[in-house]
Amino acid sequence: QVQLVESGGGLVQAGGSLRLSCAASGSIFGINAMGWYRQAPGKQRELVAVTFSGGSTNYADSVKGRFTISRDNAKNTVYLQMNSLKPEDTAVYYCNAEIYTVVVPTIPITYWGQGTQVTVSS
């Protein structure tokens, strides 16, 4: 059994900052990609940022230069530092990870966190 637990969402004024955390726990053999997605009301879920086990990262164009994704492999934790927040960043943010479990160590399984609300007021 694997769980992703997120924390760090909340309400912030435009121009402010928030830091999201997501910790993976359970029967983990290894983790490939870890990332963050978001879904605003009435919109599809979209990729915000992702970091791969080799260290490379990708960002959505809308957050480049403002958001930074990082990862602590020893803690199986991924972070999203969000600076210069805008009202359009308001959404539920979901953690996502491709995890090799102890039971099936050769095929990665995608797991999702429960989501954390980020609200940016103008």
C-alpha positions in Angstrom: 0.0 0.0 0.0 1.3 3.4 -1.0 0.1 6.8 0.0 0.8 10.4 -1.1 0.1 13.0 1.6 0.1 16.6 0.6 0.4 19.7 2.8 1.0 23.4 2.4 -2.0 24.8 0.6 -4.0 27.8 1.8 -5.1 31.4 1.0 -2.6 34.0 0.0 -2.7 37.4 -1.6 -1.5 38.0 -5.2 2.3 38.3 -5.2 2.7 36.1 -2.2 4.3 32.7 -1.8 3.4 29.2 -0.7 5.3 25.9 -0.5 3.6 22.6 -1.1 4.9 19.3 0.1 4.0 15.7 -0.8 5.4 12.7 1.0 5.1 9.2 -0.4 5.0 6.3 2.1 4.3 2.6 2.2 5.8 -0.4 0.3 8.0 1.6 -2.0 10.8 0.0 -4.0 11.7 3.1 -6.0 10.2 6.3 -7.4 10.6 7.6 -11.0 8.8 10.8 -11.7 7.2 13.0 -9.0 5.1 16.0 -9.9 2.3 18.5 -9.3 -0.9 18.9 -11.3 -3.7 21.4 -10.7 -7.3 21.7 -11.5 -9.3 24.9 -11.4 -13.1 24.9 -11.3 -14.6 24.1 -14.7 -11.2 23.3 -16.2 -9.2 20.1 -16.9 -6.4 19.0 -14.7 -3.1 20.2 -16.0 0.6 19.5 -15.4 2.3 22.2 -13.3 5.8 20.7 -12.8 7.5 17.4 -12.8 10.9 16.1 -11.6 12.4 12.8 -12.7 14.7 10.5 -10.8 17.7 11.6 -12.9 17.2 15.2 -11.8 15.6 16.8 -14.8 12.5 19.0 -14.5 9.7 20.3 -16.7 7.4 23.2 -16.0 4.2 24.5 -17.5 4.9 27.7 -19.4 2.4 29.6 -17.2 4.6 28.9 -14.1 8.1 29.1 -15.4 10.2 31.5 -13.5 7.8 31.6 -10.6 7.5 28.0 -9.4 10.3 25.6 -8.4 10.0 21.9 -8.0 12.4 20.0 -5.9 12.8 16.6 -4.4 14.3 14.9 -1.4 14.8 11.3 -2.4 15.8 10.2 1.1 12.4 11.3 2.3 10.4 10.3 -0.8 9.1 13.9 -0.8 8.5 16.4 -3.5 8.1 20.1 -3.0 6.6 23.0 -5.0 7.8 26.5 -4.1 5.3 28.9 -5.6 6.3 32.6 -5.7 4.7 35.6 -7.3 1.4 33.9 -7.1 -1.5 35.1 -9.3 -5.2 34.8 -9.0 -5.1 32.4 -12.0 -3.0 30.0 -10.0 -6.1 29.3 -7.8 -6.8 25.6 -8.0 -6.7 22.3 -6.2 -3.1 21.0 -6.5 -2.5 17.3 -6.7 0.7 15.4 -6.1 1.5 12.6 -8.6 4.2 10.0 -8.5 5.3 6.9 -10.5 6.2 4.4 -8.0 7.8 0.9 -8.1 6.3 -1.0 -5.3 7.9 -3.8 -3.3 5.2 -6.2 -4.6 5.7 -5.2 -8.3 9.2 -3.7 -8.5 9.4 -3.7 -12.3 6.3 -1.8 -13.4 5.7 1.7 -12.2 2.2 2.5 -10.8 0.8 6.0 -10.8 -0.4 7.4 -7.5 -2.3 10.6 -6.7 -2.5 12.6 -3.5 -5.9 13.8 -2.2 -5.3 17.4 -3.4 -4.7 20.6 -1.5 -6.5 23.9 -2.2 -4.5 27.0 -3.2 -6.4 30.2 -3.4 -4.8 33.5 -4.5 -6.8 36.6 -3.8 -6.4 39.7 -5.9 
